[in-house]
């Protein structure tokens, strides 16, 4: 095949793929040494001269940059695929990376022997889908907190983190949501010693006070931190702009007669509406808090409807439900509403992220309506394709679905906090994936079982070689633990074949059997606590095959024009195939 290089530096054909392959292999070697319980560390040099050590494959993959721009493109191609596995299941970055390199090697061998590139790529994807289907069939429902803890611990590389996540998930319950955020400065210990757990049953919105003139209303209680607090207020939720003071007469009268504060959340307030509330606040003693709803368009309407459900209010503002006609039973209520006084927060040095946030605690929601709303959002989240839409739906659930558990992860530096937060977030995501889709044996055993099942029903050479590739994670885990990876993989397949020949079907206990690298023994991996989310294994498979297919069918490479600052990557161990 003729290889050409354009005057602009664009590479074609084998020359392009060969240069990219350097990056693929570099990334695979770097993350491969971290796989398994005996995985070793990688030292990463940061641009400011500091170095950090980590054995988290996702962190390493995100950090690597190579001097050769085309080799770097190969590394980033695999990194993108492994990140897709991580995003979908919370774990699986390292497994996806080593599988992708092995799938590429398999494809290149068959292309060199005369097979068509497109056919090879399609077969890789098809066999990966079949193997993933086998994994899904053998998933076991997760019922215990201990199982959640084991899955999270394996993903985070920290048993205490796993226990913290499992406790948070259990405490949140089916209606609750667990979120991970960066905390503040902490010690130099592991991630487990740097997690603060916060629990709240409140719904928080970035609804801001419409006017600083309302920051000192009659009857208000202000905390030392510049917060406005309304106890047992009545709440009006309006999916429209309040265009006149007349619209607010009815709800203001109800609040005044009951001696309670009035919180109004709407798109905006006209000057006349503000003047009406200010007059009633100063002359009639009405504690009024007019709040501007966050966002815009459909997203704002959705948030307002969520709020109305959470506080037991009727969503007003349409032609059939104008605010001026509202009755007492259209108003919602809460145990407490806390509004951050923006002007005073600035004086106190608060960050912009905290300014304007309003919290509704103990909302008087109708339980059945709340359950229905939560169920609707969960179904929408399950069907969401766009990552931004999925993130927004998750945030809405976090606000609406009852109890919210926040894990705040600290660290000495911004980089440490960010890296630890990502690791804890990945572990949480992996645990939640297992709760949704079930779990399978870890340690590369499930991929080995899928390989044996494929070999039992496939006769062509490509499929059998594909099955052999599925043993790469098991071999790598064993080698990182100082064992002979080929011998361990061979014994695993022998045990699986023996189990198949002695059983009437392939759905028995053989998929639970595997090698526990940390103890150097063969055992029931479920009993040993070596388990993975089924989705983690499925997505690692399909993402790796997809990345390999893209590489194999690429015919030209356009390098970056910018000079990239390279990181320093040094492993403390040696990776063998």
C-alpha positions as CSV (number, residue, x, y, z in Angstrom):
1,X,0.0,0.0,0.0
2,X,1.4,3.4,-0.9
3,X,1.9,5.8,2.0
4,X,1.7,9.5,1.5
5,X,2.4,12.5,3.7
6,X,0.8,15.8,2.6
7,X,2.7,19.0,2.6
8,X,0.6,20.1,5.6
9,X,1.8,17.2,7.7
10,X,-1.3,15.0,7.3
11,X,-0.4,11.4,7.4
12,X,-2.2,8.6,5.5
13,X,-2.5,4.9,5.6
14,X,-0.2,2.6,7.7
15,X,2.1,5.5,8.6
16,X,-0.7,7.3,10.3
17,X,-1.9,4.1,12.1
18,X,1.6,3.1,13.2
19,X,2.3,6.5,14.8
20,X,-1.1,6.4,16.6
21,X,-0.4,2.9,17.8
22,X,2.6,4.2,19.7
23,X,0.2,6.3,21.8
24,X,-2.2,3.4,22.2
25,X,0.5,1.1,23.6
26,X,1.9,3.8,25.8
27,X,-1.4,4.5,27.4
28,X,-2.2,0.8,27.8
29,X,1.2,0.1,29.5
30,X,0.7,3.1,31.9
31,X,-2.8,2.2,33.1
32,X,-2.2,-1.6,32.8
33,X,0.1,-1.7,35.8
34,X,-2.6,-0.3,38.0
35,X,-5.1,-3.1,37.3
36,X,-6.2,-5.3,40.1
37,X,-5.7,-5.4,43.9
38,X,-1.9,-5.5,43.5
39,X,-1.8,-2.8,40.9
40,X,1.0,-0.3,41.2
41,X,1.3,3.4,41.1
42,X,2.1,5.8,38.3
43,X,4.0,9.0,39.0
44,X,2.6,12.0,37.0
45,X,4.6,15.2,36.7
46,X,2.3,18.3,36.8
47,X,3.0,21.5,34.8
48,X,3.9,23.4,38.0
49,X,6.7,21.0,38.8
50,X,4.9,19.0,41.4
51,X,4.5,15.3,41.1
52,X,1.6,13.1,42.2
53,X,1.2,9.3,42.5
54,X,-2.0,7.4,41.7
55,X,-3.1,4.0,40.8
56,X,-6.5,5.2,39.4
57,X,-6.7,4.4,35.7
58,X,-9.2,7.1,34.9
59,X,-6.9,9.8,36.5
60,X,-3.9,8.5,34.5
61,X,-5.8,8.4,31.2
62,X,-7.0,12.0,31.7
63,X,-3.5,13.2,32.5
64,X,-1.4,11.7,29.8
65,X,-0.1,14.0,27.0
66,X,2.6,12.8,24.5
67,X,5.1,15.0,22.7
68,X,4.4,13.4,19.4
69,X,1.0,14.9,18.4
70,X,0.0,11.9,16.3
71,X,1.0,9.4,18.9
72,X,-1.0,11.5,21.4
73,X,-4.0,11.3,19.2
74,X,-3.8,7.5,19.4
75,X,-3.7,7.7,23.2
76,X,-6.6,10.2,23.3
77,X,-8.7,7.9,21.0
78,X,-8.4,5.1,23.5
79,X,-8.8,7.6,26.4
80,X,-12.1,8.8,24.9
81,X,-13.4,5.2,24.7
82,X,-12.3,4.3,28.2
83,X,-13.8,7.5,29.5
84,X,-17.1,6.5,27.9
85,X,-17.0,3.3,30.0
86,X,-16.2,5.3,33.1
87,X,-19.0,7.8,32.4
88,X,-21.6,5.1,31.8
89,X,-20.7,2.8,34.7
90,X,-18.4,4.7,37.1
91,X,-15.5,2.3,36.5
92,X,-13.9,0.2,33.8
93,X,-11.3,2.7,32.4
94,X,-8.3,0.4,32.8
95,X,-10.1,-2.7,31.6
96,X,-11.4,-0.9,28.5
97,X,-7.9,0.5,27.8
98,X,-6.1,-2.9,27.9
99,X,-8.9,-4.5,26.0
100,X,-8.8,-1.8,23.3
101,X,-5.0,-2.4,22.7
102,X,-5.5,-6.1,22.5
103,X,-8.5,-5.8,20.1
104,X,-6.4,-3.5,17.8
105,X,-3.6,-6.1,17.8
106,X,-6.1,-8.8,16.8
107,X,-7.6,-6.7,14.1
108,X,-4.2,-5.8,12.7
109,X,-3.2,-9.5,12.4
110,X,-6.3,-10.3,10.4
111,X,-5.9,-7.2,8.2
112,X,-2.3,-8.2,7.5
113,X,-3.5,-11.6,6.4
114,X,-5.9,-10.1,3.9
115,X,-9.2,-9.5,5.7
116,X,-11.2,-6.4,4.9
117,X,-10.8,-3.6,7.4
118,X,-14.5,-2.8,7.6
119,X,-15.4,-6.4,8.1
120,X,-12.9,-6.8,10.9
121,X,-14.2,-3.7,12.6
122,X,-17.8,-4.9,12.3
123,X,-16.9,-8.3,13.7
124,X,-15.2,-6.8,16.7
125,X,-18.3,-4.7,17.5
126,X,-20.6,-7.7,16.9
127,X,-18.7,-10.1,19.1
128,X,-18.3,-7.5,21.9
129,X,-22.1,-7.0,21.9
130,X,-22.6,-10.8,22.1
131,X,-20.1,-11.0,25.0
132,X,-21.8,-8.1,26.8
133,X,-25.1,-9.8,26.4
134,X,-23.7,-12.9,28.1
135,X,-22.5,-10.7,31.0
136,X,-25.9,-9.1,31.4
137,X,-27.6,-12.6,31.4
138,X,-25.4,-13.6,34.4
139,X,-25.8,-10.5,36.5
140,X,-26.9,-11.0,40.1
141,X,-29.3,-8.6,41.8
142,X,-27.6,-6.5,44.5
143,X,-29.5,-6.7,47.7
144,X,-27.1,-6.1,50.5
145,X,-25.2,-3.0,51.7
146,X,-22.1,-5.2,52.0
147,X,-22.2,-5.9,48.2
148,X,-22.6,-2.2,47.5
149,X,-19.6,-1.5,49.7
150,X,-17.5,-4.1,48.0
151,X,-18.2,-2.7,44.5
152,X,-17.6,0.9,45.5
153,X,-14.4,-0.2,47.3
154,X,-13.0,-1.9,44.3
155,X,-13.8,1.1,42.1
156,X,-12.2,3.6,44.5
157,X,-9.3,1.4,45.6
158,X,-10.3,2.1,49.3
159,X,-12.4,-0.1,51.5
160,X,-13.4,2.8,53.8
161,X,-14.6,4.9,50.9
162,X,-16.6,1.9,49.8
163,X,-18.2,1.6,53.3
164,X,-18.9,5.4,53.3
165,X,-20.6,5.2,49.9
166,X,-22.7,2.2,50.9
167,X,-23.9,3.8,54.1
168,X,-24.8,7.0,52.2
169,X,-26.7,5.0,49.5
170,X,-28.5,3.1,52.2
171,X,-29.4,6.2,54.2
172,X,-30.6,8.0,51.1
173,X,-33.1,5.2,50.3
174,X,-35.0,4.6,47.1
175,X,-36.2,8.2,46.9
176,X,-33.0,9.8,47.9
177,X,-30.0,10.9,46.0
178,X,-26.3,10.8,46.8
179,X,-24.0,13.5,45.3
180,X,-20.3,14.1,45.4
181,X,-18.8,17.6,45.7
182,X,-15.4,19.0,46.4
183,X,-14.8,19.9,50.0
184,X,-12.3,22.1,51.6
185,X,-8.7,21.6,52.8
186,X,-7.9,18.3,54.5
187,X,-5.1,16.2,55.7
188,X,-2.7,14.2,53.6
189,X,-4.3,10.8,54.3
190,X,-6.3,8.7,51.9
191,X,-9.6,9.7,50.4
192,X,-11.5,7.9,53.2
193,X,-10.3,10.3,55.8
194,X,-11.3,13.3,53.8
195,X,-15.0,12.8,53.2
196,X,-17.5,14.8,55.1
197,X,-21.1,13.5,54.9
198,X,-23.9,16.0,54.9
199,X,-27.6,15.1,55.0
200,X,-30.5,17.2,54.0
201,X,-34.2,16.8,53.3
202,X,-34.3,20.3,51.7
203,X,-34.8,21.4,48.2
204,X,-32.3,24.0,47.0
205,X,-32.7,26.3,44.1
206,X,-30.6,29.2,42.8
207,X,-33.5,31.5,43.3
208,X,-32.3,35.0,44.1
209,X,-33.9,37.8,46.1
210,X,-35.3,40.2,43.5
211,X,-34.2,43.4,45.3
212,X,-31.8,44.2,48.1
213,X,-34.6,46.4,49.6
214,X,-36.2,43.1,50.7
215,X,-33.0,42.0,52.6
216,X,-34.3,43.5,55.9
217,X,-38.0,42.9,55.9
218,X,-40.1,43.3,59.0
219,X,-40.2,40.1,61.2
220,X,-37.3,38.5,59.5
221,X,-34.6,36.5,61.2
222,X,-31.1,37.0,60.0
223,X,-28.3,34.6,60.8
224,X,-24.7,35.8,61.6
225,X,-23.8,34.7,58.1
226,X,-26.2,37.0,56.3
227,X,-29.0,34.6,55.7
228,X,-32.7,35.5,55.6
229,X,-34.8,32.9,57.4
230,X,-38.5,32.5,57.1
231,X,-40.1,29.9,59.5
232,X,-43.3,28.2,58.4
233,X,-43.9,30.5,55.5
234,X,-46.7,30.3,52.9
235,X,-45.3,29.8,49.4
236,X,-46.6,30.9,46.0
237,X,-45.0,29.4,42.9
238,X,-45.7,31.2,39.6
239,X,-44.6,30.0,36.1
240,X,-44.8,33.6,34.8
241,X,-43.8,37.2,35.5
242,X,-45.7,39.1,38.2
243,X,-46.6,42.2,36.2
244,X,-48.6,44.1,38.8
245,X,-49.1,44.5,42.5
246,X,-52.8,43.6,42.1
247,X,-51.9,40.0,41.2
248,X,-50.4,39.6,44.7
249,X,-53.3,41.0,46.8
250,X,-55.0,37.6,47.3
251,X,-51.9,35.6,48.5
252,X,-50.7,38.6,50.6
253,X,-54.1,38.8,52.3
254,X,-54.0,35.1,53.2
255,X,-50.4,35.4,54.6
256,X,-51.2,38.6,56.6
257,X,-54.4,37.1,58.1
258,X,-52.5,33.9,59.2
259,X,-49.6,35.9,60.5
260,X,-47.1,34.0,58.4
261,X,-44.4,35.0,56.0
262,X,-45.0,35.0,52.2
263,X,-42.5,33.6,49.8
264,X,-43.2,34.2,46.1
265,X,-41.1,32.5,43.4
266,X,-41.7,33.7,39.8
267,X,-39.9,34.6,36.6
268,X,-39.6,38.3,37.5
269,X,-41.4,41.0,39.4
270,X,-42.5,44.4,37.9
271,X,-41.8,47.6,39.7
272,X,-45.4,47.8,40.7
273,X,-45.3,44.3,42.2
274,X,-42.2,45.1,44.1
275,X,-43.7,48.4,45.4
276,X,-46.8,46.6,46.6
277,X,-44.8,44.0,48.6
278,X,-42.5,46.6,50.1
279,X,-45.5,48.8,51.2
280,X,-47.1,45.8,52.9
281,X,-43.8,44.8,54.5
282,X,-43.2,48.3,56.0
283,X,-46.7,49.3,56.8
284,X,-48.6,46.1,57.5
285,X,-45.7,44.0,58.9
286,X,-45.9,41.4,56.1
287,X,-42.6,39.4,55.8
288,X,-42.4,39.0,52.0
289,X,-39.6,37.4,50.1
290,X,-40.0,37.8,46.3
291,X,-37.6,35.4,44.6
292,X,-36.6,35.2,40.9
293,X,-36.6,31.6,39.6
294,X,-33.4,30.3,38.1
295,X,-32.8,29.3,34.4
296,X,-35.1,30.1,31.6
297,X,-37.6,28.5,29.2
298,X,-38.7,24.9,29.6
299,X,-35.9,24.2,32.2
300,X,-37.2,27.0,34.4
301,X,-40.8,25.7,34.1
302,X,-39.7,22.2,35.0
303,X,-37.9,23.5,38.1
304,X,-40.9,25.6,39.2
305,X,-43.1,22.6,38.8
306,X,-40.7,20.5,40.9
307,X,-40.7,23.2,43.6
308,X,-44.5,23.4,43.6
309,X,-44.8,19.6,44.1
310,X,-42.2,19.7,46.9
311,X,-43.9,22.4,48.9
312,X,-47.5,21.3,48.1
313,X,-48.4,24.4,46.1
314,X,-50.5,24.7,42.9
315,X,-48.3,25.9,40.0
316,X,-49.9,29.2,39.0
317,X,-49.4,31.6,36.1
318,X,-51.3,30.1,33.2
319,X,-54.5,31.6,31.8
320,X,-56.6,29.1,33.7
321,X,-54.7,29.7,37.0
322,X,-53.8,33.3,37.3
323,X,-52.1,34.4,40.5
324,X,-54.9,37.0,41.3
325,X,-57.4,34.2,41.6
326,X,-55.4,32.0,43.9
327,X,-57.0,30.6,47.1
328,X,-55.6,29.6,50.4
329,X,-55.3,25.9,49.3
330,X,-53.2,26.9,46.2
331,X,-50.4,28.1,48.5
332,X,-47.7,25.7,49.6
333,X,-45.7,25.8,52.8
334,X,-42.4,24.6,54.3
335,X,-40.9,24.2,57.7
336,X,-38.3,26.8,56.8
337,X,-37.1,28.8,53.8
338,X,-33.6,30.2,53.9
339,X,-32.5,32.9,51.4
340,X,-28.9,34.0,51.1
341,X,-28.7,37.8,51.3
342,X,-26.5,38.5,48.2
343,X,-25.3,41.9,49.2
344,X,-24.3,40.8,52.7
345,X,-22.8,37.6,51.4
346,X,-20.5,39.6,49.2
347,X,-19.4,41.7,52.2
348,X,-18.7,38.4,54.1
349,X,-16.6,37.1,51.2
350,X,-18.9,34.4,50.0
351,X,-18.3,32.9,46.6
352,X,-20.5,33.5,43.7
353,X,-21.5,29.9,43.7
354,X,-23.2,30.3,47.1
355,X,-24.8,33.6,46.4
356,X,-28.5,33.6,45.6
357,X,-29.2,30.1,46.7
358,X,-32.6,29.5,48.4
359,X,-33.3,26.3,50.5
360,X,-36.8,25.0,51.1
361,X,-36.7,22.6,54.1
362,X,-39.6,20.4,55.2
363,X,-41.9,21.1,52.3
364,X,-45.6,20.1,52.7
365,X,-45.6,17.9,49.7
366,X,-48.4,15.4,48.9
367,X,-46.6,12.1,49.2
368,X,-48.3,10.5,46.2
369,X,-47.7,13.5,43.9
370,X,-44.1,13.6,45.1
371,X,-43.6,9.9,44.4
372,X,-45.2,10.2,40.9
373,X,-42.9,13.2,40.1
374,X,-39.8,11.4,41.2
375,X,-40.7,8.3,39.2
376,X,-41.3,10.4,36.1
377,X,-37.8,12.0,36.5
378,X,-36.1,8.6,37.0
379,X,-37.7,7.3,33.9
380,X,-36.6,10.4,31.9
381,X,-33.1,10.0,33.3
382,X,-33.0,6.3,32.2
383,X,-33.9,7.4,28.6
384,X,-31.6,10.5,28.5
385,X,-29.0,10.4,25.7
386,X,-27.5,13.8,25.9
387,X,-25.0,14.1,28.8
388,X,-26.1,17.6,29.7
389,X,-29.8,16.6,29.8
390,X,-28.9,13.6,32.0
391,X,-26.9,15.8,34.4
392,X,-29.8,18.3,34.7
393,X,-32.3,15.4,35.4
394,X,-30.0,14.1,38.0
395,X,-29.7,17.5,39.7
396,X,-33.5,17.8,39.7
397,X,-33.8,14.4,41.3
398,X,-31.2,15.5,43.9
399,X,-33.3,18.5,44.8
400,X,-36.7,16.8,44.7
401,X,-36.3,13.1,45.7
402,X,-36.5,13.5,49.5
403,X,-33.2,13.1,51.3
404,X,-30.0,14.3,49.8
405,X,-26.7,12.9,51.0
406,X,-23.7,15.0,50.0
407,X,-20.2,13.6,50.1
408,X,-17.7,16.4,50.3
409,X,-14.2,15.3,49.4
410,X,-11.3,17.4,50.7
411,X,-7.6,17.6,50.0
412,X,-4.6,19.8,50.5
413,X,-4.6,21.2,46.9
414,X,-7.2,21.9,44.2
415,X,-5.7,19.0,42.1
416,X,-6.0,16.6,45.1
417,X,-9.6,17.6,45.8
418,X,-10.5,17.3,42.2
419,X,-8.8,13.9,41.7
420,X,-10.3,12.5,44.9
421,X,-13.7,13.8,44.1
422,X,-13.6,12.1,40.7
423,X,-12.5,8.8,42.3
424,X,-15.3,8.9,44.8
425,X,-17.8,9.9,42.2
426,X,-16.7,7.0,40.0
427,X,-17.1,4.6,42.9
428,X,-20.5,6.0,43.7
429,X,-21.6,5.7,40.1
430,X,-20.3,2.1,39.9
431,X,-22.2,1.2,43.0
432,X,-25.4,2.8,41.7
433,X,-24.9,1.0,38.4
434,X,-24.7,-2.3,40.2
435,X,-27.9,-1.6,42.1
436,X,-29.7,-0.9,38.8
437,X,-28.2,-3.7,36.6
438,X,-26.8,-6.2,39.1
439,X,-23.3,-7.4,39.8
440,X,-20.9,-10.1,38.4
441,X,-17.7,-11.7,39.6
442,X,-14.7,-9.4,39.4
443,X,-11.1,-9.9,38.8
444,X,-11.4,-10.6,35.1
445,X,-13.4,-13.8,35.9
446,X,-16.6,-12.7,34.2
447,X,-14.8,-11.8,31.0
448,X,-13.1,-15.2,31.1
449,X,-16.5,-16.9,31.5
450,X,-17.8,-15.0,28.5
451,X,-14.7,-16.1,26.6
452,X,-15.3,-19.8,27.4
453,X,-19.0,-19.5,26.4
454,X,-18.0,-17.9,23.0
455,X,-15.4,-20.6,22.4
456,X,-18.0,-23.3,23.2
457,X,-20.3,-22.2,20.4
458,X,-17.9,-20.5,17.8
459,X,-15.8,-22.4,15.3
460,X,-14.1,-19.7,13.2
461,X,-10.7,-18.5,14.0
462,X,-11.5,-14.8,14.5
463,X,-14.2,-15.5,17.1
464,X,-11.9,-17.8,19.1
465,X,-9.1,-15.3,19.0
466,X,-11.5,-12.6,20.1
467,X,-12.4,-14.9,23.1
468,X,-8.7,-15.2,23.9
469,X,-8.4,-11.4,24.1
470,X,-11.1,-11.4,26.8
471,X,-8.5,-13.1,29.0
472,X,-6.1,-10.1,28.9
473,X,-7.6,-8.4,32.0
474,X,-7.3,-11.6,34.0
475,X,-3.7,-12.2,32.9
476,X,-2.8,-8.6,33.7
477,X,-4.3,-8.7,37.2
478,X,-2.4,-11.9,37.9
479,X,0.9,-10.5,36.5
480,X,0.5,-7.3,38.6
481,X,0.2,-9.6,41.6
482,X,3.5,-11.4,40.7
483,X,1.9,-14.5,39.2
484,X,2.2,-16.2,35.8
485,X,-0.7,-14.6,34.0
486,X,-0.8,-17.2,31.2
487,X,-1.0,-20.0,33.7
488,X,-3.7,-18.4,35.7
489,X,-5.8,-17.7,32.6
490,X,-5.3,-21.3,31.3
491,X,-6.4,-22.8,34.7
492,X,-9.4,-20.5,34.7
493,X,-10.5,-21.8,31.3
494,X,-10.0,-25.4,32.4
495,X,-12.2,-24.9,35.4
496,X,-14.9,-23.3,33.3
497,X,-14.8,-26.1,30.8
498,X,-15.0,-28.7,33.6
499,X,-18.0,-26.9,35.0
500,X,-19.7,-26.8,31.6
501,X,-19.2,-30.5,31.0
502,X,-20.6,-31.4,34.4
503,X,-23.6,-29.1,34.2
504,X,-26.8,-29.1,32.1
505,X,-26.5,-25.4,31.3
506,X,-24.1,-22.5,31.4
507,X,-26.0,-20.5,34.0
508,X,-24.7,-22.1,37.2
509,X,-22.0,-21.3,39.7
510,X,-19.1,-21.4,37.2
511,X,-19.6,-17.7,36.5
512,X,-18.9,-17.1,40.2
513,X,-15.6,-18.9,40.2
514,X,-12.3,-17.1,39.8
515,X,-8.8,-16.3,41.0
516,X,-8.6,-13.9,44.0
517,X,-5.3,-12.2,43.2
518,X,-4.9,-10.5,46.6
519,X,-5.0,-13.9,48.4
520,X,-3.5,-16.0,45.7
521,X,-6.4,-18.6,45.7
522,X,-9.2,-19.9,43.6
523,X,-12.6,-19.3,45.2
524,X,-16.2,-18.2,44.9
525,X,-15.5,-14.5,44.1
526,X,-18.9,-13.4,45.4
527,X,-18.2,-14.9,48.8
528,X,-14.8,-13.2,48.7
529,X,-16.3,-9.8,47.9
530,X,-14.6,-9.6,44.5
531,X,-17.5,-8.3,42.4
532,X,-18.1,-5.7,39.7
533,X,-21.1,-3.8,38.4
534,X,-22.4,-5.8,35.4
535,X,-22.7,-2.5,33.5
536,X,-19.0,-1.8,34.2
537,X,-17.9,-5.0,32.4
538,X,-20.4,-4.6,29.6
539,X,-19.4,-1.0,28.8
540,X,-15.7,-1.8,29.1
541,X,-16.2,-4.5,26.4
542,X,-18.2,-2.4,24.0
543,X,-16.2,0.8,24.4
544,X,-13.0,-1.0,23.8
545,X,-14.3,-2.7,20.7
546,X,-15.7,0.6,19.4
547,X,-12.3,2.4,19.9
548,X,-10.5,-0.5,18.2
549,X,-12.9,-0.4,15.2
550,X,-12.4,3.4,14.8
551,X,-8.6,3.0,14.9
552,X,-8.6,0.1,12.4
553,X,-10.8,2.0,9.9
554,X,-8.9,5.4,10.2
555,X,-7.1,6.3,7.0
556,X,-5.7,9.7,7.6
557,X,-4.5,11.8,10.7
558,X,-4.5,15.5,11.0
559,X,-2.1,16.5,13.7
560,X,-2.6,19.4,16.1
561,X,-1.0,22.7,15.2
562,X,-0.4,23.8,18.8
563,X,2.6,22.7,20.9
564,X,1.5,20.6,23.8
565,X,3.2,20.7,27.2
566,X,4.0,17.1,28.0
567,X,3.5,15.5,31.3
568,X,6.1,13.1,32.8
569,X,4.8,9.6,33.3
570,X,6.9,7.1,35.2
571,X,5.7,3.7,36.4
572,X,7.0,2.0,39.5
573,X,6.4,-1.4,38.0
574,X,6.8,-3.2,34.6
575,X,3.8,-4.3,32.6
576,X,4.1,-7.6,30.8
577,X,1.9,-9.2,28.1
